């Protein structure tokens, strides 16, 4: 059997695709129609996925309902058992089995403060009051002026330190009307 050389095969060249450029209103309209079609397809896919997710979520809720009830039943009995054991021995914090643990924890008491506490502490122990300072950027922009990449005090001409002016970018957005 004789091996064929590359020259013996016809090599079919694939035609080069023309580069698409939007350079007039007709092409822009055509491209927008294509974007609209793609957006509609994406939205249809999302709608299908949501419907399926809702159907699956309902199914999952239905099949898990008896299992969750059974779990709650046994967990209530297990915690009641540990509670009874703690009454007999207050140092007993947990019970271990080969299949898991029942644990208990004493939480710290919550402190709920009322509105008048700040005023009372100001009069009795102001070291417990925290003051938070922050820059009011709206007023800052009204008070000072931008000169290039610097901020200037218009009254003194002094450069305001610690402010960087970052030039704005032009952003573009394609909005499709469906």
Secondary structure as UniProt FT lines:
FT   HELIX           6..8
FT   HELIX           25..88
FT   TURN            90..91
FT   STRAND          94..97
FT   TURN            98..99
FT   STRAND          100..103
FT   TURN            115..116
FT   HELIX           117..124
FT   HELIX           126..128
FT   HELIX           137..143
FT   STRAND          145..147
FT   TURN            148..149
FT   STRAND          150..152
FT   TURN            154..156
//
